[in-house]
Amino acid sequence: MKKLYDLVFSPHEPSNHWDEIRRVCHLDKSRYGLITIEFLNLIDRDFRIAMSKELRRTTSKKKTETPLEYFASKLNQPISPDYLKKICRLVIEVSPSDCIQARVMMEACKLLYNPKLLINDIAYDLEFKDSTYFSRFFKKYAGQSPSIARAKILETI
């Protein structure tokens, strides 16, 4: 299975796969396809909110809203998180959580293009609680640290 990093990032076309997912959704004119398109648009607009909700959820002792619950409730016709999972798996064959993580990875890769931004700044901008947590997240999905990924990006420019 390809790493999530490979799906959303190539040095020359950072959002190529994201655009392909959108194209597949636009071809699906069913209600499911329309819900998936709306969900992807919400991710594009609010992925930082999702990250801050995930941070609060993991650091709070109280039960708080998950990013998936947030997005499911923000759709034009709110649906349950489980139903959103079912629709996403049916239309684009990935989970909503994978879509959110892919969008965060795509943004992280875009920010890595700027050599003036420190890894700490990127982590803060993406709503991670610290750069260590961001580095673990990035390495999990990219298979390499953000520093190594940046070096490879800057080699290709």
VENPE-V69463 format. One line per field, one symbol per residue. ss: DSSP state (H for helix, E for strand, C for the rest). phi: phi as a letter, one per 40 degrees, with the letter a starting at -180 (. if undefined). psi: psi as a letter, one per 40 degrees, with the letter a starting at -180 (. if undefined). A space follows every 10 residues. Layout:
# VENPE-V69463
ss: ???
phi: ???
psi: ???
This chain:
# VENPE-V69463
ss: CCCHHHHHCC CCCCCHHHHH HHHHHHHCCC HHHHHHHHHH HHHHHHHHHH HHHHHHHHHC CCCCCCHHHH HHHHCCCCCC HHHHHHHHHH HCCCCHHHHH HHHHHHHHHH HHCCCCCCHH HHHHHCCCCC HHHHHHHHHH HHCCCHHHHH HHHHHHC
phi: .ccddccbbb dcbcbdcdcc cccccccccc dccccccccc cccdcbcccc ccccccccbc cccbccdccd cccccdbdbc dcccdccccc cbgbcdcccc cccccccccc ccccccccdd ccdcccgcca ccccccdccc cbgacccccc dcccccc
psi: hiiddddehi ddgdfddddd dddddddhei dddddddddd dddddfdddd ddddddddei dihihidddd ddeeidghii dddddddddd defiiddddd dddddddddd dedhedhidd dddddefidi dddddddddd deeiiddddd ddddde.
